[in-house]
Amino acid sequence: MKLEIGRIYHNKTLSFLVPALRYYGSTFKDKLNGVQKLAFGIHDTLLDGTPYEDQRLIYILLDSYVKHDVFKSFMSWIKLQEYYVTDYTFDADSVRRHMVVIAFPEVLGDVYDKFILGKYSQMYVFSEIEKYFPSDDSLVKDILIKSVRARNLFADKVYAEFQVRLEPADLKGKGIEYEFPPDKKEEVFNYREPEEQ
């Protein structure tokens, strides 16, 4: 992840999982909107070997210096919520970046699991898509419902990445998705490539 102060990092966690946090209601949404977010992810390797490693969690990196009083109020409030898991200072040499970890809604656990596997079109049922992705022109929504637009844009993306031209017939079938699977280096904080043995 390339993290920058003042900018939110755009990744698949933000696009496909964070909208489902609306499940927690409007108060959560309003409180989260009030703080400066830098990134969302599905894990932080700093917590490898802890019980958090194998849970369905969302990691939210915040900038504690922006609207500091709002940040403090948010932290006091979030710690009282049943879905709060933990929080910690992200950097050893600065308290500016602060990580908050919350549980992904348990009733949507299958959504999280399908996301990890890159099975975007299997993540949500139609009513959930309408609830969590209300914008009709969203590319994410098109990927979830496997629209023709998403198929064509994905074919262009494959060509740009691999110089392989796919025809519409190549992108049909139940197991075909119209987006690449999540890449851990984009979704996991402090990710390190596994060392070769």
Backbone hydrogen bonds in HBPLUS format (Angstrom, degrees):
<---DONOR---> <-ACCEPTOR-->    atom                        ^
c    i                          cat <-CA-CA->   ^        H-A-AA   ^      H-
h    n   atom  resd res      DA  || num        DHA   H-A  angle D-A-AA Bond
n    s   type  num  typ     dist DA aas  dist angle  dist       angle   num
A0007-ARG N   A0004-GLU O   3.35 MM   3  5.68 163.2  2.38 127.8 127.1     1
A0009-TYR N   A0038-LEU O   2.75 MM  29  6.00 155.6  1.80 140.8 146.3     2
A0015-SER N   A0011-ASN O   3.16 MM   4  6.45 155.7  2.22 143.1 150.2     3
A0016-PHE N   A0012-LYS O   2.76 MM   4  5.70 173.5  1.76 155.8 157.4     4
A0017-LEU N   A0013-THR O   3.01 MM   4  5.15 149.0  2.10 129.3 138.7     5
A0018-VAL N   A0013-THR O   3.05 MM   5  6.33 158.6  2.10 161.9 164.7     6
A0020-ALA N   A0017-LEU O   2.97 MM   3  5.58 138.9  2.14 117.6 128.2     7
A0021-LEU N   A0018-VAL O   2.88 MM   3  5.36 159.1  1.92 117.6 124.6     8
A0022-ARG N   A0019-PRO O   3.17 MM   3  5.95 165.7  2.19 117.5 121.0     9
A0023-TYR N   A0020-ALA O   3.04 MM   3  5.85 167.2  2.06 118.5 122.6    10
A0024-TYR N   A0021-LEU O   2.98 MM   3  5.75 161.4  2.01 120.6 124.4    11
A0025-GLY N   A0022-ARG O   2.91 MM   3  5.43 166.4  1.93 119.5 123.1    12
A0029-LYS N   A0025-GLY O   3.16 MM   4  6.44 165.0  2.19 147.4 151.9    13
A0030-ASP N   A0026-SER O   2.83 MM   4  5.99 166.2  1.85 151.9 155.0    14
A0031-LYS N   A0027-THR O   2.91 MM   4  6.07 165.2  1.94 152.9 157.1    15
A0032-LEU N   A0028-PHE O   2.86 MM   4  6.00 166.9  1.87 157.8 161.5    16
A0033-ASN N   A0029-LYS O   2.88 MM   4  6.01 154.5  1.94 147.5 155.2    17
A0034-GLY N   A0030-ASP O   3.18 MM   4  6.34 128.6  2.46 136.3 148.3    18
A0034-GLY N   A0031-LYS O   3.14 MM   3  5.21 138.1  2.32  96.8 108.6    19
A0035-VAL N   A0032-LEU O   3.29 MM   3  5.67 154.8  2.36 109.2 115.5    20
A0063-ASP N   A0036-GLN O   2.89 MM  27  5.42 156.5  1.95 153.5 158.4    21
A0038-LEU N   A0061-LEU O   2.71 MM  23  5.38 171.5  1.71 161.6 158.8    22
A0061-LEU N   A0039-ALA O   2.85 MM  22  5.17 168.2  1.86 153.7 157.1    23
A0041-GLY N   A0059-TYR O   2.90 MM  18  5.00 141.4  2.05 138.7 146.2    24
A0059-TYR N   A0041-GLY O   2.89 MM  18  5.00 173.4  1.90 139.8 142.0    25
A0042-ILE N   A0187-GLU O   2.88 MM 145  5.94 155.1  1.94 155.2 162.8    26
A0189-PHE N   A0043-HIS O   2.82 MM 146  6.17 154.8  1.88 158.2 151.1    27
A0047-LEU N   A0044-ASP O   2.86 MM   3  5.76 167.2  1.88 128.2 132.4    28
A0045-THR N   A0189-PHE O   3.04 MM 144  6.35 163.4  2.06 161.2 156.6    29
A0048-ASP N   A0045-THR O   3.06 MM   3  5.00 163.9  2.08 109.0 109.0    30
A0050-THR N   A0047-LEU O   3.14 MM   3  5.61 149.1  2.24 138.1 136.2    31
A0053-GLU N   A0050-THR O   3.14 MM   3  5.75 163.0  2.17 119.4 123.9    32
A0055-GLN N   A0052-TYR O   3.29 MM   3  5.45 166.4  2.31 117.3 115.8    33
A0104-PHE N   A0056-ARG O   2.95 MM  48  5.67 178.5  1.95 142.8 142.3    34
A0058-ILE N   A0102-ILE O   2.82 MM  44  5.42 164.0  1.85 161.6 166.4    35
A0102-ILE N   A0058-ILE O   2.99 MM  44  5.42 167.0  2.01 155.0 157.7    36
A0060-ILE N   A0100-VAL O   2.77 MM  40  5.12 166.3  1.79 159.2 163.5    37
A0100-VAL N   A0060-ILE O   2.87 MM  40  5.12 159.6  1.91 142.6 149.5    38
A0062-LEU N   A0098-HIS O   2.74 MM  36  5.15 174.4  1.75 153.7 155.7    39
A0098-HIS N   A0062-LEU O   2.89 MM  36  5.15 163.6  1.91 144.5 150.1    40
A0064-SER N   A0096-ARG O   2.77 MM  32  5.17 167.8  1.79 165.3 160.9    41
A0070-VAL N   A0067-LYS O   2.92 MM   3  5.36 119.9  2.29 110.4 125.5    42
A0071-PHE N   A0067-LYS O   2.92 MM   4  6.25 157.5  1.97 154.7 162.2    43
A0072-LYS N   A0068-HIS O   2.88 MM   4  6.16 161.9  1.91 152.7 156.5    44
A0073-SER N   A0069-ASP O   2.99 MM   4  6.18 157.7  2.04 143.3 149.5    45
A0074-PHE N   A0070-VAL O   2.83 MM   4  6.05 157.6  1.88 149.8 156.4    46
A0075-MET N   A0071-PHE O   2.90 MM   4  6.18 159.7  1.94 153.7 159.0    47
A0076-SER N   A0072-LYS O   3.01 MM   4  6.25 159.2  2.05 148.8 154.0    48
A0077-TRP N   A0073-SER O   2.97 MM   4  6.18 156.4  2.03 147.6 154.3    49
A0078-ILE N   A0074-PHE O   2.75 MM   4  5.92 174.1  1.76 163.6 164.6    50
A0079-LYS N   A0075-MET O   3.27 MM   4  6.19 157.1  2.33 142.6 147.2    51
A0080-LEU N   A0077-TRP O   3.03 MM   3  5.60 157.4  2.09 115.7 122.8    52
A0081-GLN N   A0078-ILE O   3.05 MM   3  5.30 162.9  2.08 111.4 116.9    53
A0084-TYR N   A0081-GLN O   3.10 MM   3  5.45 162.0  2.14 111.5 117.2    54
A0103-ALA N   A0083-TYR O   2.76 MM  20  5.06 162.3  1.79 148.8 154.9    55
A0085-VAL N   A0101-VAL O   2.89 MM  16  5.43 154.7  1.95 157.7 151.6    56
A0086-THR N   A0101-VAL O   3.32 MM  15  5.24 156.7  2.38 129.3 134.6    57
A0101-VAL N   A0086-THR O   2.81 MM  15  5.24 165.9  1.83 164.2 159.4    58
A0088-TYR N   A0099-MET O   2.95 MM  11  5.35 149.9  2.04 142.7 151.1    59
A0099-MET N   A0088-TYR O   2.83 MM  11  5.35 163.6  1.86 176.3 170.6    60
A0090-PHE N   A0097-ARG O   2.95 MM   7  5.50 160.8  1.98 141.9 145.5    61
A0108-LEU N   A0105-PRO O   2.88 MM   3  5.40 152.8  1.96 114.8 123.8    62
A0109-GLY N   A0106-GLU O   3.06 MM   3  5.07 154.9  2.13 116.9 114.4    63
A0111-VAL N   A0108-LEU O   2.84 MM   3  5.30 131.7  2.08 112.2 125.6    64
A0113-ASP N   A0109-GLY O   3.11 MM   4  6.46 161.3  2.14 150.9 155.7    65
A0114-LYS N   A0110-ASP O   2.90 MM   4  6.08 160.4  1.94 150.3 155.1    66
A0115-PHE N   A0111-VAL O   2.97 MM   4  6.18 150.0  2.06 145.1 153.8    67
A0116-ILE N   A0112-TYR O   3.07 MM   4  6.40 160.2  2.11 153.2 157.0    68
A0117-LEU N   A0113-ASP O   3.28 MM   4  6.56 147.4  2.39 140.7 148.9    69
A0119-LYS N   A0114-LYS O   2.88 MM   5  5.08 156.9  1.93 157.0 152.1    70
A0118-GLY N   A0115-PHE O   2.84 MM   3  4.94 152.8  1.91 106.0 115.2    71
A0122-GLN N   A0119-LYS O   3.07 MM   3  5.53 154.3  2.14 112.1 120.2    72
A0123-MET N   A0120-TYR O   3.17 MM   3  5.28 166.9  2.19 109.2 113.1    73
A0128-GLU N   A0125-VAL O   3.02 MM   3  5.41 125.2  2.33 109.0 122.9    74
A0129-ILE N   A0125-VAL O   3.06 MM   4  6.40 153.2  2.13 153.6 162.1    75
A0130-GLU N   A0126-PHE O   2.98 MM   4  6.29 160.8  2.02 155.0 159.6    76
A0131-LYS N   A0127-SER O   3.06 MM   4  6.19 144.4  2.19 135.6 145.2    77
A0132-TYR N   A0128-GLU O   2.83 MM   4  5.92 170.1  1.84 157.3 159.0    78
A0133-PHE N   A0129-ILE O   2.83 MM   4  5.30 145.7  1.95 141.5 148.7    79
A0142-ASP N   A0138-SER O   3.05 MM   4  6.39 152.8  2.13 141.7 149.5    80
A0143-ILE N   A0139-LEU O   2.87 MM   4  6.21 148.6  1.97 149.5 157.8    81
A0144-LEU N   A0140-VAL O   2.94 MM   4  6.26 156.9  1.99 151.0 157.5    82
A0145-ILE N   A0141-LYS O   2.99 MM   4  6.27 151.2  2.08 150.5 157.4    83
A0146-LYS N   A0142-ASP O   2.84 MM   4  5.67 107.7  2.38 132.8 149.6    84
A0147-SER N   A0142-ASP O   2.94 MM   5  5.07 162.8  1.97 142.1 147.9    85
A0146-LYS N   A0143-ILE O   3.25 MM   3  4.86 150.0  2.34  92.8 101.6    86
A0151-ARG N   A0147-SER O   3.02 MM   4  6.33 156.4  2.08 146.3 153.2    87
A0152-ASN N   A0148-VAL O   2.91 MM   4  6.18 163.8  1.94 156.6 159.8    88
A0153-LEU N   A0149-ARG O   2.95 MM   4  6.16 162.5  1.98 153.2 158.3    89
A0154-PHE N   A0150-ALA O   2.87 MM   4  5.97 151.4  1.96 145.6 153.7    90
A0155-ALA N   A0151-ARG O   2.95 MM   4  6.20 152.6  2.03 146.4 153.8    91
A0156-ASP N   A0152-ASN O   3.10 MM   4  6.39 153.0  2.17 143.1 149.9    92
A0157-LYS N   A0153-LEU O   2.96 MM   4  6.20 147.6  2.06 140.0 149.5    93
A0158-VAL N   A0154-PHE O   2.83 MM   4  6.10 157.8  1.88 154.8 159.7    94
A0159-TYR N   A0155-ALA O   3.04 MM   4  6.26 156.6  2.10 142.9 149.3    95
A0160-ALA N   A0156-ASP O   2.90 MM   4  6.16 159.5  1.95 147.8 153.4    96
A0161-GLU N   A0157-LYS O   2.96 MM   4  6.13 150.4  2.05 145.3 153.2    97
A0162-PHE N   A0158-VAL O   2.77 MM   4  5.78 166.5  1.79 155.4 159.4    98
A0163-GLN N   A0159-TYR O   2.68 MM   4  4.31 142.0  1.82 128.1 132.3    99
A0170-ASP N   A0167-GLU O   2.83 MM   3  5.26 137.1  2.02 112.2 124.8   100
A0171-LEU N   A0168-PRO O   3.06 MM   3  5.34 147.7  2.17 105.6 115.1   101
A0176-ILE N   A0173-GLY O   3.38 MM   3  5.61 159.8  2.42 107.1 112.9   102
A0186-GLU N   A0183-ASP O   2.80 MM   3  5.48 156.7  1.85 123.6 131.4   103
A0187-GLU N   A0183-ASP O   3.17 MM   4  6.36 131.4  2.42 142.8 155.2   104
A0187-GLU N   A0184-LYS O   3.14 MM   3  4.95 135.2  2.35  94.4 106.8   105
A0188-VAL N   A0184-LYS O   2.83 MM   4  5.34 145.7  1.95 154.7 153.3   106
